[in-house]
Amino acid sequence: MTKITESKPEVYICKYCDKVFKRENTLVVHLCEKKKRWQEKDEKGVRIGFNAYIKFYEYTQHSTKVKTQMDFIKSPYYKAFVKFGRYCVDINAININKFVEYVIRQNKKLDYWTSDKLYTDYLNTLVVSENPIDTLTRAIKYSMKWAEKQNTDSKDILRHGNVNSNCYAVTTGHISPWVLYNCNSGKSFLSELSHEQTEIVWDFINPETWSKKFKDYPEDVEYISSMLEKAGW
């Protein structure tokens, strides 16, 4: 005589939160926090946060195991990293990979990564140390966007652009002292700043710092000056 055993009813398990459901359609409409995170994984700020999460563990834990998207989704630090990623998007952060490396090496708490002061400190370090060609390229791109909005020539951004807007461009790293000090329109722009405007940009244009920089890299100065002159700046 054959013994008949009852089969266990089929269940459906959410792969994100492990919750068990008796019906498949209930699982389909189920929306837990981790499933929401998976659905937003392609958002720019989330991608930046995920990459920062990976680098954080590479630098601080020296982990040889690559962190996955699911590791990130289930991490208790998910929200903090995503907050950082969205902050980078909101401020249009320059060279995000270097910014991530900077905040990690500064050994700052994760909650402090979205501090405006920390980003300003990073920019001050970046504009002095980065390749001058990168700064020139960034300034040209910035001026072209400005020119498109104003329906004018990009070479005139420092001549005819709003002074306060240009000061902001300096403090956000879009127009570097490599440009300001090495073209006629840049020199005129600096000479015409008010006392208040000069104070705003001073940390970025400090003449003592840049005079030494230019003295140490005369070939770069010659190249940048030549390119700006040809471009009509």
MOWO-V844497 format. One record per residue. N is the residue number from 1. SS is DSSP state (a for helix, b for strand, c for the rest). PSI is psi as a letter, one per 40 degrees, with the letter a starting at -180 (none if undefined). OMEGA is omega in whole degrees, -180 to 180 (NA if undefined). Layout:
BEGIN
N|SS|PSI|OMEGA  N|SS|PSI|OMEGA
END
This chain:
BEGIN
1|c|h|-178  2|c|h|179  3|c|h|-180  4|c|h|179  5|c|i|179  6|c|h|178  7|c|i|179  8|c|i|180  9|c|i|-179  10|c|h|178  11|c|i|-178  12|b|h|-173  13|b|h|176  14|c|h|-177  15|c|e|-179  16|c|d|-177  17|c|e|177  18|c|e|178  19|c|i|-176  20|b|h|179  21|b|i|180  22|c|d|-177  23|c|i|-178  24|a|d|-178  25|a|d|176  26|a|d|177  27|a|d|-177  28|a|d|-177  29|a|e|179  30|c|h|180  31|c|g|178  32|c|i|-178  33|a|d|-178  34|a|d|176  35|a|d|175  36|a|d|180  37|a|d|179  38|a|d|-178  39|a|d|-179  40|c|e|-174  41|c|d|-178  42|c|e|176  43|c|h|-174  44|a|d|-179  45|a|d|179  46|a|d|179  47|a|d|178  48|a|d|179  49|a|d|179  50|a|d|179  51|a|d|178  52|a|d|178  53|a|d|179  54|a|d|-177  55|a|d|179  56|a|d|-179  57|a|d|177  58|a|d|-176  59|a|d|-173  60|a|d|-178  61|c|e|-178  62|c|f|-177  63|c|h|177  64|c|e|179  65|c|h|-179  66|c|h|179  67|c|h|-179  68|c|i|177  69|a|d|180  70|a|d|175  71|a|d|-179  72|a|d|-179  73|a|d|-177  74|c|e|-178  75|c|i|176  76|c|e|-179  77|c|e|-177  78|a|d|-175  79|a|d|-179  80|a|d|179  81|a|d|178  82|a|d|176  83|a|d|177  84|a|d|180  85|a|d|180  86|a|d|175  87|a|d|179  88|a|d|178  89|a|d|-177  90|a|d|-177  91|c|e|-178  92|c|f|-175  93|c|i|-179  94|c|h|178  95|c|g|-173  96|a|d|180  97|a|d|178  98|a|d|178  99|a|d|178  100|a|d|179  101|a|d|-179  102|a|d|-176  103|a|d|179  104|a|d|-178  105|a|d|176  106|c|e|178  107|c|f|178  108|c|i|176  109|c|i|-176  110|a|d|-179  111|a|d|-178  112|a|e|-177  113|c|d|-180  114|c|e|179  115|c|h|178  116|a|d|179  117|a|d|179  118|a|d|180  119|a|d|178  120|a|d|177  121|a|d|178  122|a|d|-180  123|a|d|179  124|a|d|178  125|a|d|-176  126|a|d|-173  127|a|d|179  128|a|d|-171  129|a|d|-173  130|c|i|179  131|c|h|-178  132|a|d|178  133|a|d|177  134|a|d|-179  135|a|d|178  136|a|d|179  137|a|d|-179  138|a|d|180  139|a|d|179  140|a|d|179  141|a|d|180  142|a|d|-179  143|a|d|179  144|a|d|176  145|a|d|178  146|a|d|-178  147|a|d|179  148|a|d|179  149|a|d|-176  150|a|e|-177  151|c|f|-179  152|c|a|-176  153|c|h|-177  154|a|d|-178  155|a|e|-176  156|a|e|-176  157|a|d|-179  158|a|e|178  159|a|d|-171  160|a|e|178  161|c|i|178  162|c|h|-174  163|a|d|-179  164|a|d|177  165|a|d|179  166|a|d|175  167|a|d|178  168|a|d|179  169|a|d|177  170|a|d|-176  171|a|e|177  172|c|e|174  173|c|e|-178  174|c|d|174  175|c|h|-173  176|c|i|172  177|a|d|174  178|a|d|178  179|a|d|-174  180|a|d|-175  181|c|e|-174  182|c|f|172  183|c|i|-176  184|a|d|-178  185|a|d|178  186|a|d|179  187|a|d|178  188|a|d|178  189|a|d|-179  190|a|d|-177  191|a|d|-176  192|c|e|179  193|c|i|175  194|c|i|179  195|a|d|-179  196|a|d|180  197|a|d|178  198|a|d|179  199|a|d|-179  200|a|d|-174  201|a|e|-170  202|a|d|-178  203|a|d|-178  204|a|d|-174  205|a|e|-176  206|c|h|-175  207|a|d|-179  208|a|d|179  209|a|d|-174  210|a|d|175  211|a|d|178  212|a|d|-180  213|a|d|-178  214|a|d|178  215|a|d|-179  216|a|d|-176  217|c|g|-176  218|a|d|-179  219|a|d|177  220|a|d|179  221|a|d|180  222|a|d|-179  223|a|d|-179  224|a|d|179  225|a|d|-180  226|a|d|-179  227|a|d|-180  228|a|d|178  229|a|d|179  230|a|d|-179  231|a|e|177  232|c|e|-180  233|c|none|NA
END
